[in-house]
Amino acid sequence: MSIPRGRKPKPTHLKLVGGNAGKRKLNENEAKFEPNLPPPPPFLSKPAMVEWGRVSQDLYVAGLLSKVDRAALAAYCQAYGRWEQAEETLAKMAARDELTNGLMIKTTGGNAIQNPIVGIANKAALDMVRYAEQFGMTPSARSRIEATPPAKQGDAADKFFG
């Protein structure tokens, strides 16, 4: 199996909205999934579960969430939770370290290095934004997404939030 190279293909509905500038053949058989509000996976951390509750209903109401999106949303939420935990840990360390605000630590040899938690926070933030873009949860990503809200949005939403 070969891995496709180059840019990710633009969804058909975005090509239509933009006028199909490249004049390439449109995918008339593009997969479409029924909007759905799946339950969160039980393994999510507490901050990730809170984030799931914060964003999942809005994504569903906007028509951007289906059953098959559960794993991608869970990955976003888990990255958010990891980022939150790392930032809270750095804040606690900063309160005890006025010189470097927790951004640097000393090795056993006495050398100053970047606190590994800074790397964890940065990586989690990058992952979080990458996943968020897939759901249109950044301003630039939203400008490229056209969604059709579900017809009966109350059914699944009421099950979890109401």
N, C-alpha and C positions, 0 to 999 in steps of 0.2 A: 504494500500500500504506500503510495507516495503522498507526501504532505504538500498541500497546495501552497504556492509561494505568492508573494505580492500582497497587495491590499485585500482586505476582506471585502467581499462583494456587497454592494449596496442593496438593501431590500427593495423589492419591486415597487412598493408603494412610495418609497422615497424617490426612486427614479421618475415615477409618474408626476409627483409633485414638483420635482425639479426640471421637468421637461425632457428627461432622458437625453442629456446633452451629448453623450457618447454615441447615441443612436444604435446602441447594441440591442440585441434581441432580449425582450423581457421574459422573465420566467413566469409563464402562465400557470405553472403547477407548484408554485411556492407553498410550502407547508403553512397551514393556518391552524391554530389551536383555539378551542373555546376558552374564553376567560374563566378563571377559576381561582378561588382563594384556598390554596392548600394549607394544611396544618403545619406548624413548624416542626422540624425534626427534634426529637427529645434530647439529642446530644449537645444542642447549642448551649454556650455559656450563658450565665445570667444576663450580662450586658448585651449579648447577641440576641437573646430572647426578647429583651426590651426593645431592641432596634427592630426586630421582626414585627412586633406589635405596632411600632411607630410607622413603618413604611408599607407593610403588606396590604392594608386595606386601601390606602391611596393608590397603590399600583393596580390593585384589582379594579377599583372604581374607574381608573383611567383606561382600563382594558389592556394593561401591560403585563398581566400575571396569569399564568395558566398552570396546570398540574406539572407540566414538564419543566417549569421554571423553578421548581422547589429547590433543587440542588444549587443552582446559580444564586438564588436569593439567600440560601443558607450560607454559602461561601461569602457573600457580601456581608451578611450579618456577623458571621464569625470573625471576619477581618475587622469589622467595626468594633466588635467586642475586644479583640486583641489590642487594637489601637487604643481604645479607651483604657484598658487595664495598664498598658505600658505608659500612657501619659499620666495616669494617676500615680503610678509608681515613681515616675520621674519627678512629679510635683512633690511627693513625700521626701524624696532624696534631696531635692532643691531646698526644701525647708531646713535641712540639716547641713547644707553645704553652701555657704554664702559665696565662696570663691568661684566655683564652677557651676553652681546651680544643679548639681547632679549629672552634668553632661560629661564629666570626665571622672575616671576612677584610677586608683593606683594599682599596679600589678604587684605580685609578690616580690618582684625585683625592684620595686620603688619607682617604676616608670609610669607616667601619666598616659592613659589611653582613653579613647572615646568609650563611654559607658555602653555596653552591649544592648542595654534597653533602648538607647537612642536608635540603634539599628533596627531593633524589633518594631519600634513605633513607626519609623520611616517606612519599612517594608509593609507593615499592616496598612498604613495610610495609602501607599501606592496600590496595593491590592484592592483596598476598599473603593478607591476612586475608579479603578479599572472595571470592577464589577458594577459599580453604580452607573457608569456610562452605558452599560448594556441594558439597563432599565430606564434610561432617560432621566437619571437623578442628578445630573449636572446641568447647568444652564446651556452649555453648548450642545450637549447630547439631546436635550429636550427640543432644541430648534430643528433637529433632524428626524424627530419621531412623529409619526401620525398614528394615532390609536383610535380604535372604536370601542367606546365603553360598553360593557355588557348590558344586555337588555334587562335582565332580572338581577340587578346588582344586590338587591336586598337578601336573596336566598343564602348565599354562602357567607356574606358579610355578617348577617345576623347570627349565624351559627357560632362565629368566633368572637364577635364584638358587641353582641347586643342582646 
